[in-house]
């Protein structure tokens, strides 16, 4: 089997979603959230369990955790684009927030919920930066009132999207602790624990590299991983195919629009010369009704 990719959700959860690697998850979360939301410890609410994907190998393997102060976190890695992904992200945040309360419990017990979505595709083309943070704010003043909602999107392709990059190209991009984790997620194939540049030389990253290198899948896990990769490749090819088709259709529509505009100009010129409408229709392909509209 080819080298395991931590961008596949099954492998991602097996690295970050187990009790013995909670320190890695804490490091990842703290590299993303603000200073006031930093966590010293957490409880895994849905730890990695192979049974989770035996029934549905394409199920969402997100990671849910609760900080010692009550804050909830949902971390999901998504390798392929999906329609309405933004709506799904909101739906998962809403579940994370509302699941805190049992029947008849008071709303005051609700703690802040933070959704973290690591995406292996460009989801927000209008934003140049790879890490974007979203809150609900007042339209005109920008006042932050609903403070319990926070969503993070991290677009890996904006950090590294060149398979020919060298390690030196990667570490020049590293400016903070989140960049260190993005280097691991995007170009782990270049990282060796005994040959890390100083800026990447952290205990957490070394541990993550070692965990990935020695990761063993059971037969069922291996099958699920390979099936997921196969599905992702098919989906990626499908998206590419539809993207190319859309571009071709757009070009064709552009040509047709240009042809129509050209025929309209020809028709106007012929009308100014008092040429019979039927002759103009034959020459331009425009209908009699379309030509008559030009006369008004």
Sine and cosine of phi, psi and omega as CSV:
sin_phi,cos_phi,sin_psi,cos_psi,sin_omega,cos_omega
0.00,0.00,0.59,-0.81,0.04,-1.00
-0.90,0.43,0.27,-0.96,0.02,-1.00
-0.80,0.60,0.71,-0.70,-0.02,-1.00
-0.94,0.35,0.69,-0.73,0.01,-1.00
-0.98,-0.19,0.79,-0.61,0.05,-1.00
-0.95,0.32,-0.10,1.00,0.04,-1.00
-0.99,0.15,-0.25,0.97,0.10,-1.00
-0.99,0.17,0.78,-0.63,-0.19,-0.98
-0.84,0.55,-0.55,0.83,0.00,-1.00
-0.89,0.45,-0.73,0.69,0.03,-1.00
-0.93,0.36,-0.64,0.77,0.01,-1.00
-0.84,0.53,-0.70,0.72,-0.03,-1.00
-0.95,0.31,-0.54,0.84,0.01,-1.00
-0.94,0.33,-0.40,0.91,0.06,-1.00
-0.99,0.12,-0.78,0.63,-0.16,-0.99
-0.99,-0.16,-0.27,0.96,-0.15,-0.99
-0.97,-0.26,0.51,0.86,0.04,-1.00
-0.83,-0.56,0.44,-0.90,-0.10,-0.99
-0.85,0.53,-0.66,0.75,-0.07,-1.00
-0.95,0.32,-0.21,0.98,0.02,-1.00
-0.90,-0.44,0.41,0.91,0.01,-1.00
-0.85,0.52,-0.52,0.85,0.01,-1.00
-0.88,0.47,-0.54,0.84,0.03,-1.00
-0.94,0.34,-0.67,0.75,0.01,-1.00
-0.91,0.41,-0.66,0.75,0.04,-1.00
-0.88,0.48,-0.69,0.72,0.02,-1.00
-0.88,0.47,-0.68,0.73,0.01,-1.00
-0.90,0.45,-0.75,0.66,-0.01,-1.00
-0.87,0.49,-0.72,0.70,-0.04,-1.00
-0.91,0.41,-0.40,0.92,0.05,-1.00
-0.97,0.24,-0.23,0.97,-0.09,-1.00
-0.96,-0.27,-0.70,0.71,-0.13,-0.99
-1.00,0.09,0.19,-0.98,-0.03,-1.00
-0.96,0.29,0.15,-0.99,-0.03,-1.00
-0.86,0.51,-0.64,0.76,-0.04,-1.00
-0.94,0.33,-0.27,0.96,-0.01,-1.00
-0.97,-0.26,0.15,0.99,0.02,-1.00
-0.88,0.48,0.55,-0.84,-0.03,-1.00
-0.85,-0.53,0.59,-0.81,0.05,-1.00
-0.99,-0.11,-0.44,0.90,0.02,-1.00
-0.40,-0.92,0.27,-0.96,0.01,-1.00
-0.47,-0.88,0.23,-0.97,0.09,-1.00
-0.90,-0.45,0.80,-0.60,0.07,-1.00
-0.97,0.25,0.86,-0.51,-0.04,-1.00
-1.00,0.07,-0.43,0.91,0.04,-1.00
-0.64,-0.77,0.93,0.37,-0.05,-1.00
-0.85,0.52,0.40,-0.92,-0.01,-1.00
-0.82,0.57,0.74,-0.67,0.03,-1.00
-0.50,-0.86,0.87,-0.48,-0.03,-1.00
-0.80,0.60,-0.48,0.88,-0.01,-1.00
-0.88,0.47,-0.37,0.93,-0.04,-1.00
-0.89,0.45,-0.46,0.89,-0.06,-1.00
-0.88,-0.48,0.07,1.00,0.07,-1.00
-0.89,0.46,-0.64,0.77,-0.05,-1.00
-0.98,0.18,-0.56,0.83,-0.04,-1.00
-0.63,-0.77,0.99,-0.12,-0.08,-1.00
-0.93,0.36,-0.23,0.97,-0.01,-1.00
-0.95,-0.32,0.31,0.95,0.01,-1.00
-0.95,0.33,0.30,-0.95,0.01,-1.00
-0.98,0.20,0.85,-0.53,-0.01,-1.00
-0.96,-0.27,0.91,0.41,0.04,-1.00
-0.98,0.19,0.18,-0.98,0.03,-1.00
-0.88,-0.47,0.83,-0.56,0.06,-1.00
-0.93,-0.36,0.71,-0.70,-0.02,-1.00
-0.58,-0.82,0.40,-0.92,0.04,-1.00
-0.81,-0.59,0.81,-0.59,0.07,-1.00
-0.95,0.30,0.28,-0.96,-0.04,-1.00
-0.92,0.39,-0.28,0.96,0.06,-1.00
-1.00,-0.04,0.05,1.00,0.06,-1.00
0.98,-0.19,-0.26,0.96,0.00,-1.00
-0.86,0.50,0.61,-0.79,0.00,-1.00
-0.96,-0.29,0.58,-0.81,0.00,-1.00
-0.75,-0.66,0.69,-0.72,0.14,-0.99
-0.83,-0.56,0.89,-0.45,-0.04,-1.00
-0.91,-0.42,0.83,-0.56,-0.01,-1.00
-0.72,-0.70,0.67,-0.74,0.12,-0.99
-0.94,-0.34,0.72,-0.70,-0.08,-1.00
-0.78,-0.63,0.89,-0.45,-0.12,-0.99
-1.00,0.02,-0.43,0.90,-0.03,-1.00
-0.82,-0.58,0.50,-0.87,-0.04,-1.00
-0.93,0.37,0.49,-0.87,0.04,-1.00
-0.66,-0.75,0.50,-0.87,0.10,-0.99
-0.92,0.39,0.65,-0.76,0.06,-1.00
0.86,0.50,0.57,0.82,0.00,-1.00
-0.89,0.45,-0.57,0.82,0.00,-1.00
-0.88,0.48,-0.61,0.79,0.02,-1.00
-0.93,0.36,-0.62,0.78,0.02,-1.00
-0.91,0.42,-0.62,0.78,0.02,-1.00
-0.88,0.48,-0.69,0.72,0.04,-1.00
-0.90,0.44,-0.63,0.78,-0.01,-1.00
-0.89,0.45,-0.69,0.72,0.00,-1.00
-0.93,0.37,-0.58,0.82,0.08,-1.00
-0.89,0.45,-0.71,0.71,-0.03,-1.00
-0.87,0.50,-0.65,0.76,0.04,-1.00
-0.90,0.44,-0.69,0.72,0.00,-1.00
-0.86,0.51,-0.63,0.77,-0.05,-1.00
-0.96,0.28,-0.74,0.68,-0.11,-0.99
-0.97,0.23,-0.42,0.91,-0.01,-1.00
-0.92,0.39,-0.20,0.98,-0.01,-1.00
-0.93,0.37,-0.51,0.86,-0.12,-0.99
-0.99,-0.12,0.70,-0.72,0.20,-0.98
-1.00,0.00,0.20,-0.98,-0.02,-1.00
-0.84,0.54,0.72,-0.69,0.07,-1.00
0.97,0.25,0.07,1.00,0.05,-1.00
-0.99,0.17,0.40,-0.92,-0.09,-1.00
-0.99,0.15,0.58,-0.82,-0.01,-1.00
-0.89,0.46,-0.39,0.92,-0.01,-1.00
-0.89,0.45,-0.27,0.96,-0.01,-1.00
-0.98,0.18,-0.20,0.98,-0.03,-1.00
-0.94,0.34,0.74,-0.67,0.05,-1.00
-0.96,-0.28,0.30,-0.96,0.02,-1.00
-0.83,0.55,0.64,-0.77,0.05,-1.00
-0.87,-0.50,0.75,-0.66,-0.07,-1.00
-0.85,-0.53,0.86,-0.51,0.07,-1.00
-0.99,-0.13,0.76,-0.65,0.01,-1.00
-0.85,-0.53,0.88,-0.47,-0.08,-1.00
-0.86,-0.51,0.94,-0.33,0.00,-1.00
-0.99,-0.11,0.91,-0.42,-0.18,-0.98
-0.91,-0.42,0.75,-0.66,0.03,-1.00
-1.00,-0.05,0.57,0.82,0.03,-1.00
-0.41,-0.91,0.26,-0.97,0.04,-1.00
-1.00,0.08,0.91,-0.42,-0.03,-1.00
-0.98,-0.21,-0.45,0.89,-0.05,-1.00
-0.82,-0.57,0.99,0.17,-0.08,-1.00
-0.89,0.46,-0.38,0.93,-0.02,-1.00
-0.98,0.18,-0.14,0.99,0.00,-1.00
-0.95,-0.32,0.81,-0.59,-0.03,-1.00
-0.97,0.23,-0.58,0.82,-0.06,-1.00
-0.98,0.21,0.43,-0.90,-0.09,-1.00
-1.00,0.09,-0.40,0.92,-0.04,-1.00
-0.92,-0.39,0.90,-0.45,0.02,-1.00
-0.84,-0.54,0.63,-0.77,-0.04,-1.00
-0.88,-0.48,0.76,-0.65,-0.08,-1.00
-0.87,-0.50,0.70,-0.71,0.11,-0.99
-0.75,-0.66,0.13,-0.99,0.17,-0.98
-0.99,-0.11,0.86,-0.50,0.00,-1.00
-0.79,-0.61,0.35,-0.93,0.05,-1.00
-0.92,0.40,0.68,-0.73,-0.16,-0.99
-0.83,0.56,-0.74,0.67,-0.12,-0.99
-1.00,0.01,-0.69,0.73,-0.10,-1.00
-1.00,-0.01,-0.33,0.94,-0.07,-1.00
0.98,0.22,0.20,0.98,-0.02,-1.00
-0.89,0.45,0.78,-0.63,0.06,-1.00
-1.00,0.01,0.92,-0.38,-0.05,-1.00
-0.92,-0.38,-0.77,0.64,-0.01,-1.00
-0.99,0.10,0.99,0.12,-0.20,-0.98
-0.98,0.18,-0.18,0.98,-0.05,-1.00
-0.99,0.16,-0.17,0.98,-0.01,-1.00
-0.98,-0.21,0.80,-0.60,0.07,-1.00
-0.50,-0.87,0.79,-0.61,-0.01,-1.00
-0.81,-0.59,0.74,-0.68,0.04,-1.00
-0.91,-0.42,0.73,-0.68,0.18,-0.98
-0.90,-0.44,0.72,-0.69,0.01,-1.00
-0.79,-0.61,0.93,-0.36,-0.09,-1.00
-0.99,-0.17,0.96,-0.28,-0.12,-0.99
-0.89,0.46,-0.57,0.82,-0.06,-1.00
-0.92,0.38,-0.34,0.94,0.08,-1.00
-0.98,0.19,-0.30,0.95,0.05,-1.00
-1.00,0.00,-0.72,0.69,-0.01,-1.00
-0.47,-0.88,0.88,-0.47,-0.02,-1.00
-0.68,-0.74,0.51,0.86,-0.03,-1.00
-0.74,-0.67,0.95,-0.31,-0.06,-1.00
-0.93,0.36,-0.18,0.98,0.00,-1.00
-1.00,-0.07,0.04,1.00,0.00,-1.00
-0.91,0.42,0.57,-0.82,0.10,-1.00
-1.00,-0.08,0.20,-0.98,0.02,-1.00
-0.86,0.52,-0.60,0.80,0.01,-1.00
-0.89,0.45,-0.56,0.83,0.04,-1.00
-0.93,0.38,-0.58,0.81,-0.02,-1.00
-0.94,0.33,-0.77,0.64,-0.13,-0.99
-0.95,0.31,-0.28,0.96,0.12,-0.99
-0.94,0.34,-0.34,0.94,0.03,-1.00
-1.00,0.09,-0.28,0.96,-0.12,-0.99
-0.98,0.22,0.91,-0.42,-0.02,-1.00
-0.88,-0.47,-0.33,0.94,-0.06,-1.00
-0.47,-0.88,-0.03,-1.00,-0.08,-1.00
-0.92,0.39,-0.52,0.86,0.05,-1.00
-0.92,0.39,-0.64,0.77,0.04,-1.00
-0.85,0.52,-0.57,0.82,0.04,-1.00
-0.87,0.49,-0.71,0.71,0.01,-1.00
-0.93,0.36,-0.55,0.83,0.04,-1.00
-0.93,0.36,-0.56,0.83,0.09,-1.00
-0.87,0.49,-0.65,0.76,0.02,-1.00
-0.92,0.40,-0.70,0.71,-0.07,-1.00
-0.95,0.33,-0.54,0.84,-0.08,-1.00
-1.00,-0.07,-0.62,0.78,-0.11,-0.99
-0.72,-0.69,0.71,0.70,0.04,-1.00
-0.87,0.49,-0.37,0.93,0.01,-1.00
-0.91,0.42,-0.34,0.94,0.00,-1.00
-1.00,-0.08,-0.15,0.99,-0.15,-0.99
-0.99,-0.12,0.80,-0.60,0.07,-1.00
-0.80,-0.59,0.71,-0.70,-0.09,-1.00
-0.88,0.47,-0.45,0.89,-0.03,-1.00
-1.00,-0.06,0.11,0.99,-0.05,-1.00
-0.58,-0.82,0.71,0.71,-0.01,-1.00
-1.00,-0.08,0.70,-0.71,0.12,-0.99
-0.89,0.45,0.39,-0.92,-0.11,-0.99
-0.81,0.59,-0.64,0.76,-0.07,-1.00
-0.92,0.39,-0.35,0.94,0.02,-1.00
-0.97,-0.24,-0.03,1.00,-0.13,-0.99
-0.99,0.11,0.99,0.13,0.03,-1.00
-0.82,-0.57,0.50,-0.86,0.00,-1.00
-0.86,0.50,-0.62,0.78,-0.03,-1.00
-0.92,0.40,-0.68,0.73,0.01,-1.00
-0.91,0.41,-0.67,0.74,0.03,-1.00
-0.86,0.50,-0.67,0.74,0.01,-1.00
-0.90,0.44,-0.69,0.72,0.00,-1.00
-0.88,0.48,-0.66,0.75,0.03,-1.00
-0.89,0.46,-0.70,0.72,0.01,-1.00
-0.91,0.42,-0.66,0.75,0.02,-1.00
-0.87,0.50,-0.69,0.73,-0.01,-1.00
-0.91,0.40,-0.64,0.77,-0.06,-1.00
-0.93,0.36,-0.55,0.83,-0.05,-1.00
-0.98,-0.19,0.07,1.00,-0.05,-1.00
-0.87,0.50,0.80,-0.60,0.05,-1.00
-0.91,-0.40,0.73,-0.68,0.08,-1.00
-0.98,-0.20,0.63,-0.78,0.21,-0.98
-0.94,0.35,0.15,-0.99,0.00,-1.00
-0.87,0.50,-0.64,0.77,0.00,-1.00
-0.93,0.37,-0.65,0.76,0.02,-1.00
-0.91,0.41,-0.67,0.74,0.02,-1.00
-0.87,0.49,-0.69,0.72,0.02,-1.00
-0.88,0.47,-0.70,0.72,0.01,-1.00
-0.89,0.45,-0.67,0.74,0.01,-1.00
-0.88,0.47,-0.74,0.67,-0.01,-1.00
-0.91,0.41,-0.64,0.77,0.04,-1.00
-0.89,0.45,-0.64,0.77,0.00,-1.00
-0.91,0.41,-0.69,0.73,0.04,-1.00
-0.87,0.50,-0.68,0.73,0.01,-1.00
-0.87,0.49,-0.71,0.70,0.02,-1.00
-0.89,0.45,-0.66,0.75,0.00,-1.00
-0.90,0.44,-0.66,0.75,0.02,-1.00
-0.90,0.43,-0.68,0.73,0.02,-1.00
-0.88,0.47,-0.70,0.71,0.00,-1.00
-0.90,0.43,-0.67,0.75,0.00,-1.00
-0.89,0.46,-0.68,0.73,0.01,-1.00
-0.91,0.40,-0.60,0.80,0.03,-1.00
-0.90,0.43,-0.71,0.70,0.02,-1.00
-0.88,0.47,-0.66,0.75,0.02,-1.00
-0.89,0.45,-0.69,0.73,-0.01,-1.00
-0.88,0.48,-0.72,0.69,0.00,-1.00
-0.93,0.37,-0.56,0.83,0.06,-1.00
-0.89,0.45,-0.70,0.71,0.02,-1.00
-0.92,0.40,-0.61,0.79,0.02,-1.00
-0.90,0.43,-0.67,0.74,0.00,-1.00
-0.89,0.45,-0.65,0.76,0.02,-1.00
-0.90,0.44,-0.68,0.73,0.00,-1.00
-0.89,0.45,-0.68,0.73,0.02,-1.00
-0.90,0.43,-0.61,0.79,0.02,-1.00
-0.90,0.43,-0.67,0.74,0.03,-1.00
-0.90,0.43,-0.65,0.76,-0.01,-1.00
-0.91,0.41,-0.67,0.74,0.04,-1.00
-0.88,0.47,-0.62,0.79,0.02,-1.00
-0.90,0.44,-0.66,0.75,0.02,-1.00
-0.91,0.42,-0.66,0.75,-0.01,-1.00
-0.91,0.42,-0.66,0.75,0.03,-1.00
-0.89,0.45,-0.65,0.76,0.02,-1.00
-0.91,0.42,-0.63,0.77,0.02,-1.00
-0.91,0.42,-0.68,0.73,0.01,-1.00
-0.89,0.46,-0.71,0.70,0.02,-1.00
-0.87,0.49,-0.64,0.77,0.01,-1.00
-0.90,0.43,-0.67,0.74,0.01,-1.00
-0.92,0.40,-0.58,0.82,0.04,-1.00
-0.90,0.44,-0.67,0.74,0.02,-1.00
-0.90,0.44,-0.64,0.77,0.04,-1.00
-0.90,0.44,-0.68,0.73,0.00,-1.00
-0.88,0.47,-0.67,0.74,0.02,-1.00
-0.87,0.49,-0.65,0.76,-0.01,-1.00
-0.91,0.42,-0.68,0.74,0.00,-1.00
-0.93,0.38,-0.60,0.80,0.05,-1.00
-0.89,0.46,-0.62,0.79,0.00,-1.00
-0.91,0.41,-0.32,0.95,0.02,-1.00
-0.99,-0.15,0.20,0.98,0.03,-1.00
0.86,0.50,0.56,0.83,0.07,-1.00
-0.97,0.24,0.60,-0.80,-0.01,-1.00
-0.84,0.55,0.66,-0.75,-0.05,-1.00
-0.86,0.51,-0.63,0.78,-0.01,-1.00
-0.90,0.44,-0.61,0.80,0.03,-1.00
-0.92,0.40,-0.68,0.74,0.00,-1.00
-0.89,0.46,-0.66,0.75,0.01,-1.00
-0.88,0.48,-0.68,0.74,0.02,-1.00
-0.91,0.41,-0.62,0.78,-0.07,-1.00
-0.96,0.28,-0.54,0.84,-0.12,-0.99
-0.96,-0.29,-0.33,0.94,-0.07,-1.00
0.99,0.10,0.00,1.00,0.05,-1.00
-0.98,0.19,0.51,-0.86,0.02,-1.00
-0.97,0.23,0.29,-0.96,0.04,-1.00
-0.85,0.52,-0.67,0.74,-0.02,-1.00
-0.89,0.45,-0.65,0.76,0.01,-1.00
-0.90,0.43,-0.63,0.78,0.00,-1.00
-0.94,0.33,-0.62,0.78,0.01,-1.00
-0.89,0.45,-0.53,0.85,0.05,-1.00
-0.90,0.44,-0.48,0.88,0.01,-1.00
-0.95,0.32,-0.33,0.95,-0.02,-1.00
-0.99,0.14,-0.34,0.94,-0.07,-1.00
-0.99,0.16,0.00,0.00,0.00,0.00
